[in-house]
Amino acid sequence: MVAKAGGSTPRSSSQIELSEHFSHSEVSQVTPSSSDDLEVETGLSRSNSKDYQEESATLIDIAALSNYEHRQAKFSFRELARFFGPGLLTCVAYVDPGNLEADLQSGGFAGYALLWLFLVCTIMGFAFQCLSSRLGIATGLNLAQHCGKEYPRVPRYLMWVCMEIAIIGADIQEVIGSAIAIALLSNNVIPLWAGVLVTAADAFVLLLIEQWGVRQLEAVFGAFIAVMAGSFGVMYSNAHIPQSQVLQGLVIPRLPRAALPLAVGTVGALIMPHNMYLQSAVVQSRPIAHHEVEKKQSALRYVRIETAIALFCSFLINLFIVSVFAKGFYGRELPEDFGLQHAGEYLASHFGASYKYIWGLGLLAAGQASTMSGTYTGQFVMSGFLDFKMAPWKRSCVTRTVAIVPTLIIAVVFQASHKLDQLNQLLNILQSIMLPFAIIPVVYMTSHPRIMGKMFTSSKQLQVVIWILVGAILAINAYMIVSVTEGLFGNTWWLDLSFVVGGAIYYSFVIYLIIGPDKFYNVVDWTKSKGGSVFAASAASVEI
C-alpha cells in the first residue's frame, strides 16, 4: 500500500472491492483514520504490512456484509443455467479409469461395505472444489497464478514439476483405460498396443472442440458423462441390485479389516490433485463483475450448486459400478488379474455378453473425457506457475508422448492387461503423493485476508475443519504408499532407506507449504536473530 497525499486512509483489498457500494462520506465514516495507519504504511516492512492487512478488521467489511444480506437476489434457474458447465469439466476426475478400477475392486472384494466411504470422499472433494471456486471468483486469478505470485522460485518450480507429473500420470491412466475399452469393444480385434496408438491420436481431435468455444467443450463433457451414467445405469438397473444392502452400505460406516487397503486406495483415487487447479480456472469462464461483491457472492452460490450437481452425478456413477460388481462377484474367489479388461469378461460370463460392451462403452467415455480434462488443466498449470503459454496441440504432443511410451512398452512386451492394471495401481499412489501440493496451497490461499479480502476469507471454523481433512488425507496417503509399495516390491533394506530419505524430504516440503512462505521466512529471521544473540552472549562469556 502507498499512502496518498491529503491524509487519505490506506485501504485493504476488500475495502477497495467494496468502495462502489458506499458514497465517499459513508466510507470515511466507517473507515478508521489515525496517524497510526500512516505509521504502519511507512515504518513496517513488506511482511509486516501483510500481517497488518490480515489482522486489521474494518467496519466497512461488516457494513458491506450486512448490506449484501439485505440485497441478496432471489434464486434464479436462468442464472444457474448460465453458470452450469464448469463442474462437468472437473467431475470427470472422479470417474476416470483409475477410479473405475477402484470401484470394481471395492465392489468385488468388499461388497457394499465401502459405499459410505465413496460418499464421504465425494463430500470432501466437494469441499476442496468449493474452496478452489472461491479463490478463482473472489480474486480473478486461478490457483496456479496465485502460486506463481506467492511462492519463491525454488518452491514454485518444485510444485510445478509435481503437478506436471500428476497430470502426466493421470494421462497414462486415461490411455490405459481407453486402450482397454477399444480392445473390449472390438472383441480384441484391435490389440492393446494399437488401442494405445489410437488413443494418442484422438486427443488432437478433441483439441479442435476447444476452438469452438467453452460452451461447446462443456457440452462434449456433458455427453461423455451422460454416456457413462447411461451405460453403468443400465447395468445397475438390470443386475437386480438389493437396494436395502445399498442403503445400508451408504448410511452404516463399516470397514472390514480385509478391506482397509481398498478403503485407503479409494481415498487416493477419488481426490485428484490437478482438479483443484482446473476448478479455480474454469469458474472464471463466466463473466463476473469482480468489483461488485454481491455479484461475486451470487456467482459463488450458483457455482456451489452446479458443482454439487456434477459431483452427485459422478457419485451415482461410482455407486452403480460398485453395486454391480458387489452383486456379481462379492463372496467369490477372484483372480489376481481382476482389473479393467478382465472385469469386462467377468461381467459377460455372469450377466451376459451385452454387459461386456456396455462396460467398454462407459470405460471409453471415461478415458476420453479425462484425456481432455488433463490437457485443459495443463495449460492453466504451466501458464500460471511459469507465466509461459504453450499451444494446446504442442503441449498435448509432449504429455501424450510421455504417457504413451511406458504404456506402449508394457502393452507390446507383456501382452497382458494385468500389467497395465499394476501400472494403474502405481499411478494411484503417484496421485496420492502429489495431492498435498494442490490441497494445501488452496487452503492456505483461501485462509488469508490479504489474498481473499475479508469478505471471502474462510471462517476460522471452516479452516479448522479443512485442516483436519488435510491431516486425515496426509495420514491415509502415507499408509497407502507404504502398504502398497511393500506389497509390490517386498520389505527390503533399500526400500526402507528410500522411505526414510524420501519421506524426510517430502514431508519437509509439505510442512513448508503448511506454514506458508511468509511465516516460514519470519521463523527463519527470528531463528537467525536468536542464534546471533546466543552466539554474542557465548562470545562475551568466553571473553570474561
BELURFEN-V776261 format. One record per residue. N is the residue number from 1. RES is the residue in three letters. PSI is psi as a letter, one per 20 degrees, with the letter a starting at -180 (NA if undefined). D_CENTER is the distance of its C-alpha to the mean C-alpha in Angstrom with 1 decimal. Layout:
N_RES_PSI_D_CENTER / N_RES_PSI_D_CENTER
This chain:
1_MET_q_33.3 / 2_VAL_p_36.8 / 3_ALA_p_39.7 / 4_LYS_q_41.8 / 5_ALA_q_45.5 / 6_GLY_j_47.1 / 7_GLY_j_45.5 / 8_SER_q_42.3 / 9_THR_p_39.8 / 10_PRO_q_36.4 / 11_ARG_q_33.5 / 12_SER_r_29.8 / 13_SER_h_27.1 / 14_SER_h_26.9 / 15_GLN_h_30.7 / 16_ILE_g_30.6 / 17_GLU_h_28.2 / 18_LEU_i_30.6 / 19_SER_h_33.8 / 20_GLU_i_34.4 / 21_HIS_i_34.7 / 22_PHE_q_37.6 / 23_SER_r_40.9 / 24_HIS_h_42.0 / 25_SER_h_44.2 / 26_GLU_g_41.5 / 27_VAL_g_39.1 / 28_SER_h_42.0 / 29_GLN_h_42.8 / 30_VAL_i_39.5 / 31_THR_p_38.4 / 32_PRO_q_39.9 / 33_SER_p_42.3 / 34_SER_r_44.0 / 35_SER_h_45.0 / 36_ASP_h_42.5 / 37_ASP_g_39.7 / 38_LEU_h_41.4 / 39_GLU_h_42.0 / 40_VAL_h_38.3 / 41_GLU_g_37.8 / 42_THR_h_40.3 / 43_GLY_i_40.5 / 44_LEU_q_37.0 / 45_SER_r_34.7 / 46_ARG_g_31.4 / 47_SER_h_29.5 / 48_ASN_h_31.9 / 49_SER_h_31.6 / 50_LYS_g_27.8 / 51_ASP_h_28.7 / 52_TYR_g_31.3 / 53_GLN_h_28.9 / 54_GLU_h_26.5 / 55_GLU_h_29.4 / 56_SER_o_31.8 / 57_ALA_p_31.4 / 58_THR_q_33.2 / 59_LEU_h_35.1 / 60_ILE_h_33.9 / 61_ASP_g_30.3 / 62_ILE_g_32.0 / 63_ALA_g_34.3 / 64_ALA_h_31.7 / 65_LEU_g_29.6 / 66_SER_g_32.9 / 67_ASN_h_33.7 / 68_TYR_g_30.4 / 69_GLU_h_30.9 / 70_HIS_h_34.3 / 71_ARG_j_33.3 / 72_GLN_p_30.1 / 73_ALA_q_30.4 / 74_LYS_q_30.7 / 75_PHE_p_28.0 / 76_SER_p_28.4 / 77_PHE_h_27.4 / 78_ARG_g_28.1 / 79_GLU_h_25.6 / 80_LEU_g_23.0 / 81_ALA_h_23.8 / 82_ARG_h_23.5 / 83_PHE_i_19.9 / 84_PHE_p_19.0 / 85_GLY_g_17.2 / 86_PRO_h_13.8 / 87_GLY_h_12.2 / 88_LEU_h_13.8 / 89_LEU_h_12.0 / 90_THR_h_8.4 / 91_CYS_i_9.9 / 92_VAL_h_11.3 / 93_ALA_h_8.4 / 94_TYR_i_9.7 / 95_VAL_k_13.1 / 96_ASP_r_13.2 / 97_PRO_h_16.2 / 98_GLY_g_14.7 / 99_ASN_h_13.8 / 100_LEU_h_17.3 / 101_GLU_h_18.9 / 102_ALA_h_17.5 / 103_ASP_g_18.8 / 104_LEU_h_22.2 / 105_GLN_h_22.7 / 106_SER_g_21.9 / 107_GLY_g_24.4 / 108_GLY_h_26.9 / 109_PHE_h_27.1 / 110_ALA_i_26.2 / 111_GLY_c_27.2 / 112_TYR_j_25.9 / 113_ALA_h_25.4 / 114_LEU_j_21.6 / 115_LEU_h_20.9 / 116_TRP_h_20.4 / 117_LEU_h_17.6 / 118_PHE_h_15.7 / 119_LEU_g_16.4 / 120_VAL_g_15.3 / 121_CYS_h_12.0 / 122_THR_h_11.4 / 123_ILE_g_12.7 / 124_MET_g_10.5 / 125_GLY_h_7.3 / 126_PHE_g_9.6 / 127_ALA_g_10.3 / 128_PHE_h_7.1 / 129_GLN_h_6.9 / 130_CYS_h_10.5 / 131_LEU_g_10.4 / 132_SER_g_8.6 / 133_SER_g_11.3 / 134_ARG_g_13.9 / 135_LEU_g_13.4 / 136_GLY_g_13.8 / 137_ILE_g_16.7 / 138_ALA_h_18.5 / 139_THR_i_18.7 / 140_GLY_j_18.6 / 141_LEU_q_16.5 / 142_ASN_r_12.9 / 143_LEU_g_10.8 / 144_ALA_h_12.2 / 145_GLN_g_15.6 / 146_HIS_g_15.6 / 147_CYS_h_14.9 / 148_GLY_h_17.7 / 149_LYS_h_19.9 / 150_GLU_h_19.3 / 151_TYR_q_19.3 / 152_PRO_r_22.4 / 153_ARG_g_22.8 / 154_VAL_g_22.4 / 155_PRO_h_19.2 / 156_ARG_g_17.8 / 157_TYR_h_18.9 / 158_LEU_g_17.6 / 159_MET_h_14.0 / 160_TRP_g_14.5 / 161_VAL_g_16.0 / 162_CYS_g_13.2 / 163_MET_h_10.6 / 164_GLU_h_13.4 / 165_ILE_g_14.1 / 166_ALA_g_10.7 / 167_ILE_g_11.1 / 168_ILE_h_14.7 / 169_GLY_g_14.1 / 170_ALA_h_12.1 / 171_ASP_h_15.0 / 172_ILE_g_17.4 / 173_GLN_h_16.2 / 174_GLU_h_16.6 / 175_VAL_g_20.0 / 176_ILE_g_21.0 / 177_GLY_g_20.2 / 178_SER_g_22.0 / 179_ALA_g_24.9 / 180_ILE_h_25.5 / 181_ALA_g_25.4 / 182_ILE_g_27.9 / 183_ALA_g_30.1 / 184_LEU_g_30.1 / 185_LEU_h_30.9 / 186_SER_j_33.7 / 187_ASN_l_35.1 / 188_ASN_j_34.5 / 189_VAL_g_36.7 / 190_ILE_o_33.8 / 191_PRO_r_33.0 / 192_LEU_g_29.6 / 193_TRP_h_30.2 / 194_ALA_h_31.2 / 195_GLY_h_28.1 / 196_VAL_g_26.1 / 197_LEU_h_28.1 / 198_VAL_g_27.9 / 199_THR_h_24.1 / 200_ALA_h_24.3 / 201_ALA_h_26.6 / 202_ASP_i_24.9 / 203_ALA_h_21.8 / 204_PHE_h_24.3 / 205_VAL_g_25.6 / 206_LEU_h_22.2 / 207_LEU_h_22.1 / 208_LEU_h_25.3 / 209_ILE_h_23.7 / 210_GLU_h_21.6 / 211_GLN_h_25.0 / 212_TRP_h_26.2 / 213_GLY_q_23.8 / 214_VAL_h_20.4 / 215_ARG_g_22.0 / 216_GLN_h_23.3 / 217_LEU_g_20.0 / 218_GLU_h_18.4 / 219_ALA_h_21.6 / 220_VAL_g_21.1 / 221_PHE_g_17.6 / 222_GLY_h_19.4 / 223_ALA_g_22.1 / 224_PHE_g_20.0 / 225_ILE_h_18.4 / 226_ALA_h_22.0 / 227_VAL_g_23.3 / 228_MET_g_21.0 / 229_ALA_g_21.8 / 230_GLY_g_25.4 / 231_SER_g_25.8 / 232_PHE_h_24.3 / 233_GLY_h_25.8 / 234_VAL_g_29.2 / 235_MET_g_28.8 / 236_TYR_g_28.1 / 237_SER_h_31.0 / 238_ASN_i_33.4 / 239_ALA_i_32.7 / 240_HIS_l_34.4 / 241_ILE_p_31.6 / 242_PRO_o_33.0 / 243_GLN_h_31.2 / 244_SER_h_32.5 / 245_GLN_h_30.7 / 246_VAL_g_27.4 / 247_LEU_g_27.9 / 248_GLN_g_28.8 / 249_GLY_h_25.7 / 250_LEU_h_23.5 / 251_VAL_i_25.5 / 252_ILE_o_27.0 / 253_PRO_p_24.7 / 254_ARG_q_26.2 / 255_LEU_n_25.2 / 256_PRO_q_27.9 / 257_ARG_h_28.4 / 258_ALA_h_28.2 / 259_ALA_j_24.8 / 260_LEU_g_23.2 / 261_PRO_h_21.8 / 262_LEU_g_20.4 / 263_ALA_g_18.8 / 264_VAL_g_17.1 / 265_GLY_h_16.0 / 266_THR_g_14.6 / 267_VAL_g_12.2 / 268_GLY_h_11.1 / 269_ALA_h_10.9 / 270_LEU_g_9.2 / 271_ILE_o_5.8 / 272_MET_p_4.5 / 273_PRO_g_3.9 / 274_HIS_i_5.0 / 275_ASN_h_3.3 / 276_MET_h_3.5 / 277_TYR_h_6.7 / 278_LEU_g_7.7 / 279_GLN_g_7.8 / 280_SER_i_9.8 / 281_ALA_g_12.0 / 282_VAL_h_12.9 / 283_VAL_i_14.0 / 284_GLN_j_16.6 / 285_SER_i_18.2 / 286_ARG_p_20.5 / 287_PRO_p_23.3 / 288_ILE_p_23.1 / 289_ALA_n_25.9 / 290_HIS_i_24.1 / 291_HIS_i_27.5 / 292_GLU_o_27.9 / 293_VAL_g_26.1 / 294_GLU_h_26.9 / 295_LYS_g_25.4 / 296_LYS_h_22.0 / 297_GLN_g_22.3 / 298_SER_g_23.2 / 299_ALA_g_20.3 / 300_LEU_h_17.9 / 301_ARG_g_19.7 / 302_TYR_h_19.6 / 303_VAL_h_15.9 / 304_ARG_g_15.3 / 305_ILE_g_17.8 / 306_GLU_g_16.5 / 307_THR_g_12.9 / 308_ALA_g_14.7 / 309_ILE_g_16.9 / 310_ALA_g_14.4 / 311_LEU_h_12.5 / 312_PHE_h_16.1 / 313_CYS_g_17.1 / 314_SER_h_14.4 / 315_PHE_g_15.6 / 316_LEU_g_19.2 / 317_ILE_g_18.7 / 318_ASN_g_17.5 / 319_LEU_g_20.4 / 320_PHE_g_22.8 / 321_ILE_g_22.1 / 322_VAL_g_22.3 / 323_SER_g_25.5 / 324_VAL_g_27.2 / 325_PHE_h_26.9 / 326_ALA_g_27.9 / 327_LYS_g_30.9 / 328_GLY_h_32.0 / 329_PHE_i_31.4 / 330_TYR_p_30.8 / 331_GLY_i_33.9 / 332_ARG_r_35.0 / 333_GLU_o_35.1 / 334_LEU_q_32.3 / 335_PRO_r_32.5 / 336_GLU_h_30.3 / 337_ASP_k_29.2 / 338_PHE_n_27.6 / 339_GLY_b_24.7 / 340_LEU_g_23.7 / 341_GLN_g_27.0 / 342_HIS_h_29.3 / 343_ALA_h_27.6 / 344_GLY_g_29.0 / 345_GLU_g_32.4 / 346_TYR_h_32.3 / 347_LEU_g_31.4 / 348_ALA_h_34.4 / 349_SER_h_36.7 / 350_HIS_g_35.9 / 351_PHE_i_35.2 / 352_GLY_q_36.9 / 353_ALA_h_36.4 / 354_SER_h_34.6 / 355_TYR_h_31.6 / 356_LYS_g_31.0 / 357_TYR_h_30.8 / 358_ILE_g_28.7 / 359_TRP_g_26.2 / 360_GLY_h_26.3 / 361_LEU_g_25.8 / 362_GLY_h_22.7 / 363_LEU_h_21.3 / 364_LEU_g_22.3 / 365_ALA_h_20.5 / 366_ALA_g_17.2 / 367_GLY_g_17.7 / 368_GLN_g_18.7 / 369_ALA_g_16.0 / 370_SER_h_13.3 / 371_THR_g_15.6 / 372_MET_h_15.7 / 373_SER_g_12.0 / 374_GLY_g_11.6 / 375_THR_g_14.7 / 376_TYR_g_13.8 / 377_THR_h_10.6 / 378_GLY_h_13.0 / 379_GLN_g_15.5 / 380_PHE_h_13.5 / 381_VAL_g_12.4 / 382_MET_g_16.1 / 383_SER_h_17.8 / 384_GLY_g_15.9 / 385_PHE_g_16.4 / 386_LEU_i_19.7 / 387_ASP_l_21.1 / 388_PHE_p_21.9 / 389_LYS_p_21.7 / 390_MET_q_22.3 / 391_ALA_p_23.5 / 392_PRO_h_21.0 / 393_TRP_h_23.6 / 394_LYS_g_24.2 / 395_ARG_g_20.6 / 396_SER_h_20.4 / 397_CYS_g_23.6 / 398_VAL_g_22.3 / 399_THR_h_19.0 / 400_ARG_h_20.8 / 401_THR_g_23.7 / 402_VAL_h_21.8 / 403_ALA_h_20.1 / 404_ILE_h_23.5 / 405_VAL_g_25.7 / 406_PRO_h_24.7 / 407_THR_g_24.2 / 408_LEU_h_27.6 / 409_ILE_g_29.4 / 410_ILE_g_28.4 / 411_ALA_h_29.3 / 412_VAL_g_32.7 / 413_VAL_g_33.7 / 414_PHE_h_32.9 / 415_GLN_k_33.2 / 416_ALA_p_31.3 / 417_SER_i_28.0 / 418_HIS_h_27.5 / 419_LYS_h_27.0 / 420_LEU_h_24.1 / 421_ASP_h_22.8 / 422_GLN_h_23.2 / 423_LEU_h_21.3 / 424_ASN_g_18.5 / 425_GLN_g_18.6 / 426_LEU_h_18.5 / 427_LEU_h_15.4 / 428_ASN_h_13.6 / 429_ILE_g_14.9 / 430_LEU_g_13.7 / 431_GLN_h_10.0 / 432_SER_h_10.8 / 433_ILE_h_12.7 / 434_MET_i_10.1 / 435_LEU_g_7.4 / 436_PRO_h_9.7 / 437_PHE_j_9.7 / 438_ALA_g_6.4 / 439_ILE_h_6.9 / 440_ILE_g_10.6 / 441_PRO_h_11.1 / 442_VAL_h_9.6 / 443_VAL_g_11.7 / 444_TYR_g_14.5 / 445_MET_g_14.7 / 446_THR_i_14.8 / 447_SER_i_17.4 / 448_HIS_o_19.9 / 449_PRO_h_22.5 / 450_ARG_h_23.4 / 451_ILE_g_20.1 / 452_MET_h_19.6 / 453_GLY_q_23.2 / 454_LYS_h_24.7 / 455_MET_h_24.0 / 456_PHE_j_20.2 / 457_THR_q_19.6 / 458_SER_q_18.1 / 459_SER_r_21.0 / 460_LYS_h_22.1 / 461_GLN_g_21.8 / 462_LEU_h_18.1 / 463_GLN_g_17.5 / 464_VAL_g_19.3 / 465_VAL_g_17.4 / 466_ILE_g_13.9 / 467_TRP_h_15.3 / 468_ILE_g_16.8 / 469_LEU_g_13.6 / 470_VAL_g_12.3 / 471_GLY_g_15.7 / 472_ALA_g_15.6 / 473_ILE_g_12.5 / 474_LEU_g_14.2 / 475_ALA_g_17.4 / 476_ILE_g_16.2 / 477_ASN_g_14.6 / 478_ALA_g_17.9 / 479_TYR_g_20.0 / 480_MET_g_18.3 / 481_ILE_g_18.7 / 482_VAL_g_22.3 / 483_SER_g_23.3 / 484_VAL_g_22.1 / 485_THR_h_23.3 / 486_GLU_h_26.6 / 487_GLY_h_26.9 / 488_LEU_h_26.6 / 489_PHE_i_28.6 / 490_GLY_r_30.7 / 491_ASN_n_31.5 / 492_THR_r_33.1 / 493_TRP_h_34.0 / 494_TRP_h_32.0 / 495_LEU_g_28.8 / 496_ASP_g_29.6 / 497_LEU_h_30.3 / 498_SER_g_27.1 / 499_PHE_g_25.1 / 500_VAL_g_27.2 / 501_VAL_g_26.9 / 502_GLY_h_23.3 / 503_GLY_h_22.2 / 504_ALA_g_24.2 / 505_ILE_g_22.7 / 506_TYR_g_19.1 / 507_TYR_h_19.4 / 508_SER_g_21.5 / 509_PHE_h_18.8 / 510_VAL_g_16.4 / 511_ILE_g_19.3 / 512_TYR_g_19.8 / 513_LEU_h_16.3 / 514_ILE_g_16.9 / 515_ILE_g_20.3 / 516_GLY_q_19.4 / 517_PRO_h_21.6 / 518_ASP_g_24.2 / 519_LYS_h_25.0 / 520_PHE_g_24.8 / 521_TYR_h_27.5 / 522_ASN_g_29.5 / 523_VAL_g_29.6 / 524_VAL_g_30.7 / 525_ASP_g_33.4 / 526_TRP_g_34.6 / 527_THR_g_34.9 / 528_LYS_g_36.9 / 529_SER_g_39.1 / 530_LYS_h_39.8 / 531_GLY_h_40.4 / 532_GLY_h_42.8 / 533_SER_g_44.6 / 534_VAL_g_45.0 / 535_PHE_g_46.2 / 536_ALA_g_48.7 / 537_ALA_h_49.9 / 538_SER_g_50.4 / 539_ALA_g_52.3 / 540_ALA_g_54.5 / 541_SER_h_55.3 / 542_VAL_g_56.2 / 543_GLU_h_58.6 / 544_ILE_NA_60.2
